[in-house]
Amino acid sequence: MHIILTGATGFSGGEVLRQALLDPDISRVTVLTRRSLGLAHPKLHEVLLQDFLDYSGLDFSDAQACIWCLGVSQAGAQEAAYIRTTFDMPLAAARAMQAANPALRFCFVSGRGADPTEQRRSLFARIKGRAEKQLALLGLPLFVFRPAYIRPTAASGPRQDFARWLAPIGSLLGLLSADNAIDCDQLARCLLDVAKHGADHGLLVNSELRAWRMR
């Protein structure tokens, strides 16, 4: 199958890409990215895209799924820029992909605490929740992933973002409850499995992701 991936230069998206290129069920991975990954692979097709709101000229008709890992931390982000990345970009992409292939599965990486009612105070909860709600209204096959803290592993390598300082705490919390953390490589496996096969419900929380069994 052919999947589309965003956020491949980031922590979670990078692990999704690594696993996708090794997956015999996946024949092509189209990565939408602002800068080249510097990686050569027969399955990999890079599309350098400077405006993630404009998909004119791109053909998504033969893709079966999109895994949307593109995101930005709310820490230090201007609200307008955060909304553009977290809400406007995935909505624009989903609309373009739905127009090209209404059966395309859209796998959206949200996060624990996202609030579609937008009643919570944090910018993250409100805007991630807004994106979940508006994506659902499009009517495309949507699967929302709400991981908690995403832990680095030997397979994924270390985190490079601000959250790397939380790794010891995340590991401890993950031992206390299945709701608190997930290994990056496990999250990537879940994303790829749902991209390939779908799921029996559209909202997958952290405990479900940790217990996920591949098909």
Backbone bond lengths (Angstrom), bond angles and torsions (degrees), N, CA, C in turn:
res aa  C-N    CA-C-N  psi(-1)  N-CA   C-N-CA  omega(-1)  CA-C   N-CA-C  phi
1 M - - - 1.455 - - 1.522 109.34 -
2 H 1.305 114.74 168.14 1.458 123.37 -178.52 1.523 107.82 -115.64
3 I 1.339 117.03 122.48 1.453 120.27 177.26 1.519 109.91 -118.92
4 I 1.325 114.73 154.40 1.454 123.55 174.29 1.521 107.13 -107.04
5 L 1.316 116.83 140.22 1.464 121.44 -178.32 1.516 110.08 -135.02
6 T 1.327 115.69 136.28 1.465 121.06 169.81 1.524 108.52 -118.97
7 G 1.317 115.58 161.23 1.456 120.26 179.27 1.510 113.70 76.01
8 A 1.324 118.03 22.41 1.468 121.29 -175.32 1.525 112.68 -69.78
9 T 1.331 118.38 -16.13 1.456 120.16 176.44 1.525 111.54 -86.67
10 G 1.337 116.72 -5.18 1.448 120.83 -179.45 1.520 112.32 -94.43
11 F 1.318 115.70 -175.77 1.462 122.51 -173.98 1.525 111.79 -67.02
12 S 1.320 117.90 -59.40 1.467 120.89 -177.83 1.521 111.46 -70.43
13 G 1.320 116.67 -44.98 1.455 120.02 -179.35 1.513 113.00 -62.64
14 G 1.325 116.23 -34.62 1.461 119.85 177.75 1.513 112.17 -63.90
15 E 1.334 116.57 -38.25 1.462 120.13 178.36 1.530 110.88 -72.13
16 V 1.326 117.26 -36.60 1.470 119.87 174.36 1.522 109.90 -59.12
17 L 1.331 117.00 -44.66 1.460 120.48 -179.77 1.522 110.81 -62.38
18 R 1.328 116.85 -45.45 1.467 120.21 -179.50 1.530 111.07 -56.86
19 Q 1.330 116.15 -46.59 1.457 119.60 -178.91 1.537 111.90 -70.65
20 A 1.325 116.44 -36.52 1.467 119.60 -178.71 1.520 111.20 -63.61
21 L 1.320 116.66 -39.97 1.459 120.12 -179.21 1.531 111.94 -68.34
22 L 1.332 117.22 -22.18 1.457 121.58 177.33 1.529 113.15 -91.02
23 D 1.330 116.42 -11.04 1.463 121.31 -173.28 1.532 110.75 -81.36
24 P 1.337 118.26 119.37 1.471 119.53 -179.12 1.520 113.82 -68.12
25 D 1.338 118.06 -17.50 1.464 120.76 178.65 1.527 112.24 -78.70
26 I 1.314 117.04 -14.13 1.468 121.14 -176.57 1.519 108.97 -106.60
27 S 1.311 115.04 120.29 1.466 120.33 -176.94 1.521 112.62 -94.68
28 R 1.351 115.90 -23.22 1.469 118.65 -176.72 1.525 109.85 -151.19
29 V 1.323 115.86 137.96 1.460 122.11 174.42 1.520 107.72 -123.48
30 T 1.315 116.02 113.66 1.461 120.86 175.22 1.520 108.22 -95.47
31 V 1.309 116.26 116.29 1.464 121.79 -179.51 1.520 108.92 -101.88
32 L 1.318 115.48 121.45 1.461 121.34 173.38 1.526 107.04 -90.58
33 T 1.323 117.30 119.65 1.456 120.59 -172.14 1.525 110.78 -150.79
34 R 1.305 115.66 151.72 1.465 120.20 177.09 1.521 111.66 -79.36
35 R 1.321 116.38 -31.03 1.461 119.76 -179.41 1.526 109.57 -132.06
36 S 1.310 115.69 151.42 1.457 120.47 -177.83 1.527 110.97 -62.29
37 L 1.308 115.05 143.71 1.458 120.75 177.94 1.524 111.79 -76.34
38 G 1.319 116.41 -16.88 1.459 119.72 -176.85 1.513 112.45 68.91
39 L 1.318 115.85 30.97 1.462 121.56 -175.66 1.521 109.12 -127.19
40 A 1.315 116.77 133.19 1.462 121.92 176.50 1.520 109.12 -110.34
41 H 1.322 116.17 127.80 1.465 121.51 178.48 1.526 107.28 -157.47
42 P 1.331 118.16 141.07 1.469 119.43 -177.29 1.528 114.12 -62.39
43 K 1.322 117.66 -24.11 1.468 120.00 179.38 1.527 112.99 -86.02
44 L 1.310 116.15 -18.24 1.459 120.61 -169.60 1.519 111.82 -87.36
45 H 1.346 114.93 130.54 1.464 121.91 174.82 1.526 107.51 -127.61
46 E 1.309 116.23 113.05 1.462 121.19 179.66 1.521 110.66 -90.46
47 V 1.316 115.58 136.95 1.453 121.68 170.53 1.523 107.02 -120.71
48 L 1.321 116.73 110.35 1.455 120.88 178.67 1.523 108.56 -78.13
49 L 1.311 115.14 116.38 1.458 121.46 -171.95 1.523 108.64 -127.82
50 Q 1.312 116.93 115.54 1.459 120.44 -179.10 1.522 112.51 -87.46
51 D 1.325 116.95 -24.31 1.466 121.16 -178.93 1.523 108.66 -122.09
52 F 1.320 117.05 105.38 1.455 121.75 -178.59 1.527 112.42 -81.40
53 L 1.317 115.99 13.59 1.462 120.95 171.27 1.527 111.52 -105.66
54 D 1.321 117.45 -9.19 1.467 122.06 -174.67 1.528 109.82 -122.66
55 Y 1.336 115.66 112.92 1.467 121.06 -179.19 1.525 111.89 -115.35
56 S 1.312 116.04 17.14 1.458 119.71 178.11 1.525 109.42 -63.19
57 G 1.309 115.68 138.41 1.457 120.64 180.00 1.513 114.29 89.82
58 L 1.335 117.86 -8.27 1.463 121.29 178.04 1.527 109.85 -98.54
59 D 1.304 116.71 140.46 1.459 122.24 -178.73 1.529 109.42 -110.12
60 F 1.332 115.41 111.02 1.461 120.78 180.00 1.528 112.37 -103.87
61 S 1.321 117.42 9.70 1.463 120.25 -168.53 1.520 113.89 -65.37
62 D 1.344 118.50 -26.11 1.462 119.23 -177.28 1.532 112.40 -101.35
63 A 1.327 117.87 9.70 1.462 121.39 176.68 1.522 109.29 -89.75
64 Q 1.322 116.23 140.33 1.457 120.56 179.82 1.531 113.31 -97.69
65 A 1.324 117.00 -18.71 1.468 119.30 -177.45 1.517 110.62 -157.59
66 C 1.333 114.56 156.19 1.460 122.04 171.48 1.521 107.85 -127.36
67 I 1.312 116.27 133.12 1.462 122.02 172.92 1.526 106.95 -109.67
68 W 1.324 115.56 112.59 1.468 121.27 -174.47 1.525 109.82 -99.42
69 C 1.324 115.20 97.86 1.469 122.16 178.78 1.523 112.37 -103.84
70 L 1.312 117.54 -3.83 1.458 120.54 -177.25 1.524 110.22 -64.51
71 G 1.306 115.80 129.86 1.453 119.66 179.03 1.513 110.78 -165.82
72 V 1.319 114.93 175.94 1.454 121.52 179.93 1.518 107.00 -146.98
73 S 1.323 116.05 146.60 1.457 120.17 177.62 1.524 110.20 -71.21
74 Q 1.351 115.44 144.23 1.463 118.08 176.35 1.525 111.46 -75.59
75 A 1.331 116.99 -14.58 1.466 120.34 -178.90 1.528 109.83 -65.27
76 G 1.302 115.96 115.22 1.457 121.18 177.45 1.517 114.85 78.82
77 A 1.329 117.59 0.08 1.466 120.17 -177.70 1.528 110.87 -84.59
78 Q 1.324 115.84 142.30 1.449 119.81 171.25 1.528 108.78 -70.61
79 E 1.327 116.67 142.19 1.462 119.99 -174.49 1.524 111.99 -58.32
80 A 1.319 117.71 -43.48 1.463 120.44 -178.13 1.522 111.26 -62.97
81 A 1.336 116.56 -41.69 1.463 120.21 179.35 1.514 110.96 -68.24
82 Y 1.327 116.93 -37.40 1.465 120.32 178.81 1.527 110.63 -65.18
83 I 1.316 116.84 -42.95 1.465 120.65 179.08 1.522 110.41 -64.34
84 R 1.310 117.15 -40.74 1.467 120.70 -179.64 1.540 110.22 -59.92
85 T 1.329 116.26 -46.10 1.461 119.67 -177.21 1.521 112.33 -74.46
86 T 1.318 116.76 -41.82 1.465 121.63 -170.78 1.520 112.33 -84.99
87 F 1.323 117.61 -29.47 1.464 121.05 -176.19 1.528 112.65 -114.53
88 D 1.323 117.26 -57.00 1.459 120.48 -172.97 1.527 112.30 -63.38
89 M 1.317 117.64 -42.92 1.469 120.31 -175.31 1.522 113.23 -66.74
90 P 1.338 119.99 -50.41 1.463 117.71 179.16 1.523 113.19 -64.59
91 L 1.333 117.62 -33.09 1.465 119.56 178.03 1.518 111.23 -65.56
92 A 1.333 116.77 -43.66 1.464 120.33 179.31 1.525 110.43 -62.90
93 A 1.327 116.70 -42.63 1.466 120.22 -179.68 1.522 111.12 -65.67
94 A 1.320 116.55 -45.75 1.468 120.19 -178.27 1.517 111.37 -61.29
95 R 1.322 116.99 -39.67 1.470 119.77 178.13 1.525 110.90 -63.37
96 A 1.336 116.82 -43.66 1.460 120.32 -179.59 1.526 111.12 -65.59
97 M 1.307 116.87 -41.15 1.464 120.38 -179.14 1.523 111.46 -71.30
98 Q 1.316 116.89 -37.01 1.454 120.08 177.35 1.527 110.81 -64.59
99 A 1.325 116.89 -39.32 1.457 120.31 178.59 1.525 110.99 -63.52
100 A 1.334 116.93 -34.74 1.461 121.06 -178.90 1.520 111.88 -80.31
101 N 1.337 116.55 -36.24 1.462 120.83 -177.52 1.530 108.62 -152.64
102 P 1.334 118.15 97.01 1.470 121.20 -177.32 1.526 113.89 -62.07
103 A 1.327 117.87 -17.48 1.464 120.87 -179.45 1.530 112.58 -90.94
104 L 1.316 117.67 -1.78 1.464 120.56 -177.56 1.526 110.71 -63.07
105 R 1.337 117.14 131.92 1.461 122.02 177.21 1.524 108.96 -82.79
106 F 1.321 116.02 127.28 1.461 121.48 -179.79 1.519 108.04 -108.87
107 C 1.335 116.15 111.54 1.459 122.70 -178.13 1.526 108.20 -102.25
108 F 1.311 116.37 109.29 1.469 122.51 -172.03 1.521 109.95 -106.69
109 V 1.329 116.14 119.79 1.457 120.61 177.16 1.523 108.74 -83.90
110 S 1.310 115.48 105.86 1.455 122.92 177.37 1.520 107.52 -98.95
111 G 1.299 119.36 -125.94 1.453 120.54 178.57 1.510 111.19 -177.99
112 R 1.324 115.33 156.35 1.456 120.34 177.30 1.524 110.38 -58.80
113 G 1.312 116.18 132.87 1.457 120.57 -179.34 1.507 114.27 97.29
114 A 1.332 117.85 -5.74 1.471 119.44 176.75 1.524 109.87 -59.37
115 D 1.308 116.02 138.92 1.466 121.22 -172.61 1.531 110.77 -128.09
116 P 1.344 117.40 98.94 1.472 119.41 179.57 1.529 113.99 -63.63
117 T 1.345 118.13 -17.69 1.471 120.00 176.69 1.526 111.32 -80.80
118 E 1.321 117.24 -13.21 1.468 124.43 -179.83 1.528 112.55 58.82
119 Q 1.321 116.58 33.50 1.458 120.39 178.56 1.523 112.96 -90.82
120 R 1.315 117.23 -21.52 1.462 119.42 -179.97 1.517 110.86 -73.99
121 R 1.311 116.01 155.88 1.457 120.43 -173.08 1.525 112.97 -80.46
122 S 1.326 117.17 -32.11 1.463 117.94 -173.01 1.525 111.43 -68.21
123 L 1.315 114.99 142.87 1.464 121.08 179.12 1.516 110.50 -59.91
124 F 1.324 116.80 -43.48 1.461 121.41 178.81 1.526 111.34 -55.05
125 A 1.325 117.33 -52.57 1.463 120.89 -176.19 1.516 111.35 -61.14
126 R 1.326 116.97 -43.23 1.463 120.79 -176.22 1.528 112.06 -68.99
127 I 1.330 117.11 -46.40 1.462 119.45 -172.65 1.527 111.36 -79.24
128 K 1.319 117.68 -38.77 1.471 118.93 173.20 1.528 109.77 -61.12
129 G 1.328 116.54 -42.57 1.461 119.93 177.92 1.517 112.64 -63.31
130 R 1.332 115.63 -39.86 1.472 119.62 177.18 1.525 110.87 -61.80
131 A 1.333 116.23 -42.44 1.465 120.02 178.77 1.522 111.18 -63.11
132 E 1.327 117.25 -44.34 1.473 120.40 177.28 1.524 110.82 -56.23
133 K 1.315 116.19 -47.46 1.468 120.68 -176.26 1.521 111.84 -64.67
134 Q 1.318 117.17 -46.36 1.458 119.61 -176.83 1.525 111.94 -72.17
135 L 1.320 117.84 -33.65 1.466 119.87 174.61 1.524 110.05 -63.02
136 A 1.322 116.89 -41.32 1.470 120.46 -179.94 1.526 111.30 -62.92
137 L 1.330 116.70 -34.55 1.465 120.27 -178.91 1.525 112.80 -69.11
138 L 1.332 117.64 -17.71 1.470 120.05 178.21 1.521 111.81 -67.67
139 G 1.321 116.61 -28.38 1.461 119.91 178.27 1.514 114.94 86.43
140 L 1.327 118.13 9.06 1.454 120.49 177.22 1.531 108.96 -83.43
141 P 1.339 119.02 163.50 1.467 120.28 176.09 1.531 109.91 -65.52
142 L 1.330 115.80 101.03 1.458 121.96 -172.65 1.524 110.45 -110.32
143 F 1.334 115.55 135.21 1.456 121.78 175.02 1.528 107.66 -129.42
144 V 1.315 114.79 117.67 1.459 121.81 -176.81 1.524 108.91 -101.76
145 F 1.328 115.71 128.25 1.461 122.48 179.62 1.521 108.35 -108.59
146 R 1.335 116.11 127.83 1.461 120.67 179.37 1.523 110.54 -119.14
147 P 1.317 117.76 73.37 1.459 119.31 175.77 1.517 110.64 -70.89
148 A 1.326 115.38 153.32 1.461 121.12 169.82 1.529 107.33 -88.22
149 Y 1.322 118.31 -136.28 1.457 119.38 179.06 1.529 109.47 -66.72
150 I 1.322 116.78 130.72 1.469 121.76 -178.43 1.522 107.50 -97.97
151 R 1.346 115.12 113.65 1.461 121.05 -173.53 1.527 111.66 -87.46
152 P 1.309 117.47 140.83 1.466 120.35 173.02 1.525 110.35 -72.15
153 T 1.331 116.01 152.37 1.457 122.08 175.91 1.526 108.37 -135.18
154 A 1.323 115.73 176.37 1.461 119.23 177.23 1.519 110.78 -62.34
155 A 1.340 116.83 -34.04 1.470 120.59 179.91 1.521 111.63 -70.83
156 S 1.325 116.31 -44.29 1.465 119.77 -175.21 1.523 112.44 -79.96
157 G 1.329 116.47 -25.01 1.453 119.22 -172.56 1.520 110.58 81.33
158 P 1.317 118.24 174.08 1.467 121.26 -175.65 1.519 112.83 -72.87
159 R 1.321 114.78 154.61 1.454 119.50 170.45 1.522 108.63 -72.29
160 Q 1.331 115.59 149.70 1.461 120.38 177.86 1.523 111.73 -114.02
161 D 1.342 116.91 -4.46 1.457 120.14 -176.68 1.532 110.43 -91.10
162 F 1.313 115.59 -175.07 1.464 121.21 -178.84 1.528 111.52 -58.11
163 A 1.344 116.18 -33.74 1.467 120.30 -175.82 1.524 113.06 -67.78
164 R 1.328 118.11 -6.91 1.467 118.84 177.93 1.527 110.77 -62.39
165 W 1.334 117.21 -27.38 1.462 120.26 -179.54 1.525 111.42 -72.07
166 L 1.330 116.55 -15.50 1.461 120.59 -178.37 1.523 112.61 -93.44
167 A 1.325 117.19 0.72 1.464 120.00 -174.74 1.524 113.51 -55.98
168 P 1.339 120.73 -46.48 1.471 119.00 178.96 1.524 112.53 -61.91
169 I 1.337 116.71 -40.79 1.463 120.23 178.75 1.525 110.17 -66.96
170 G 1.337 116.05 -42.07 1.463 119.99 179.67 1.513 112.03 -61.39
171 S 1.311 116.35 -39.66 1.467 119.82 178.89 1.518 110.99 -64.81
172 L 1.340 116.32 -41.92 1.458 120.21 178.70 1.517 111.39 -64.86
173 L 1.326 117.00 -45.81 1.457 120.06 -179.71 1.521 111.28 -63.86
174 G 1.341 116.09 -33.84 1.461 119.70 178.66 1.512 112.47 -64.81
175 L 1.327 117.05 -28.23 1.461 120.75 176.79 1.524 111.29 -74.52
176 L 1.326 116.38 -27.88 1.457 120.88 -176.25 1.526 112.37 -80.01
177 S 1.333 116.98 -32.95 1.455 120.21 -177.54 1.523 110.46 -156.82
178 A 1.336 116.07 142.94 1.463 121.04 177.88 1.516 112.32 -71.01
179 D 1.326 117.06 -6.26 1.468 120.55 179.26 1.523 112.93 -87.47
180 N 1.333 117.56 -9.58 1.463 120.05 -165.73 1.520 115.91 -96.53
181 A 1.324 118.97 -26.12 1.470 120.31 -174.85 1.514 109.74 -159.77
182 I 1.337 115.00 159.71 1.463 121.22 176.92 1.527 108.16 -146.73
183 D 1.326 116.84 143.71 1.455 120.70 175.51 1.525 110.01 -69.54
184 C 1.322 116.11 141.25 1.459 120.79 -177.15 1.519 112.10 -59.23
185 D 1.342 117.42 -41.85 1.463 118.71 -178.15 1.527 111.89 -68.31
186 Q 1.351 117.72 -31.07 1.463 120.21 175.85 1.530 110.57 -68.36
187 L 1.321 117.38 -42.76 1.463 120.49 176.95 1.520 110.64 -59.50
188 A 1.317 117.23 -43.93 1.468 120.52 179.20 1.517 111.39 -62.24
189 R 1.337 117.70 -41.24 1.467 120.60 177.71 1.523 111.03 -60.55
190 C 1.325 116.23 -42.37 1.469 120.45 179.12 1.522 111.23 -63.66
191 L 1.321 116.27 -45.57 1.462 120.34 -179.94 1.524 110.86 -58.76
192 L 1.309 117.18 -44.91 1.460 120.24 -179.18 1.526 111.47 -68.99
193 D 1.320 117.67 -37.80 1.457 120.12 -179.67 1.526 110.98 -65.42
194 V 1.324 116.90 -42.50 1.461 120.04 178.57 1.527 110.53 -70.30
195 A 1.317 117.03 -37.51 1.468 119.49 175.96 1.523 110.80 -58.34
196 K 1.326 116.80 -37.42 1.470 121.03 -177.41 1.520 112.44 -80.99
197 H 1.343 116.96 -38.34 1.465 119.47 -169.20 1.519 115.00 -121.26
198 G 1.321 117.97 -11.41 1.453 119.57 -173.67 1.517 110.80 78.90
199 A 1.328 116.27 -172.25 1.459 122.74 178.32 1.521 107.70 -149.71
200 D 1.335 115.99 164.74 1.463 118.50 -176.66 1.519 112.94 -83.26
201 H 1.335 118.28 -3.38 1.457 121.61 171.53 1.524 108.02 -150.98
202 G 1.319 115.68 161.26 1.459 119.60 -166.81 1.509 116.37 -95.18
203 L 1.344 118.14 -9.97 1.459 121.10 -178.47 1.517 109.00 -118.22
204 L 1.331 116.44 118.72 1.453 122.05 -175.44 1.527 109.10 -118.45
205 V 1.332 115.79 113.77 1.465 121.04 -177.42 1.522 109.79 -92.02
206 N 1.330 115.96 172.60 1.457 121.59 -170.32 1.529 113.40 -57.37
207 S 1.330 117.09 -44.48 1.466 119.65 -178.64 1.520 111.40 -62.74
208 E 1.333 117.46 -36.20 1.466 120.91 177.17 1.531 111.07 -68.23
209 L 1.314 115.97 -38.86 1.459 119.86 -179.91 1.530 110.96 -65.80
210 R 1.303 116.54 -39.31 1.460 119.70 178.88 1.529 111.98 -66.39
211 A 1.341 115.93 -33.11 1.469 120.00 -177.34 1.534 112.43 -92.09
212 W 1.332 117.02 2.79 1.466 121.13 -173.41 1.525 111.06 -62.03
213 R 1.315 115.58 137.00 1.464 121.61 176.23 1.522 108.39 -113.75
214 M 1.324 115.78 129.61 1.462 120.70 -177.52 1.517 110.81 -67.36
215 R 1.349 114.78 149.81 1.465 120.52 177.04 1.519 110.72 -107.28
